[in-house]
Amino acid sequence: MITAIVFVHVEAARIPEVAEQIAAIDGVSEVYSVTGRIDLIVMVHVPAFDDVAEVVSDKIAKVPGVRDTETHLAFRAFSEHDLEAIFSLGAGD
C-alpha cells in the first residue's frame, strides 16, 4: 500500500465544499483543514504508485477551487494506528 500526504491550497471561500468533494474520492482516507500556509492535508492510500497520480493529478487537482497541490510519499510507517477502531470505541454501547 502506498501512502501519500497531499498539501492542498484552496480558494479561501471554498475550503469546506472542496474538502467534502476531496473526501469522496476513492483512495482518499482523510482530509484535514489546518492552520498555516496549507489549507487542507489529504491522506491518500492506494495500492500502486500509478494510482497516486490518478488520485492526485486526475481527481484532487481538478476539484473546482483547488489552486495547487504538493504531494509527499511516505517511505516507512514508524507507528500505525487503527483510527477507525479508536473513533468507534464505545459506539456500540
C-alpha positions, 0 to 999 in steps of 0.5 A: 500500500502506498501512502501519500500526504497531499498539501492542498491550497484552496480558494479561501471561500471554498475550503469546506465544499472542496474538502467534502468533494476531496473526501469522496474520492476513492483512495482518499482516507482523510482530509484535514483543514489546518492552520498555516500556509496549507489549507487542507492535508489529504491522506491518500492510500492506494495500492500502486504508485500509478494510482497516486497520480490518478488520485492526485493529478486526475481527481484532487487537482481538478476539484473546482477551487483547488489552486495547487497541490504538493504531494509527499510519499511516505517511505516507512510507517514508524507507528500505525494506528487503527483510527477507525477502531479508536473513533468507534470505541464505545459506539456500540454501547 
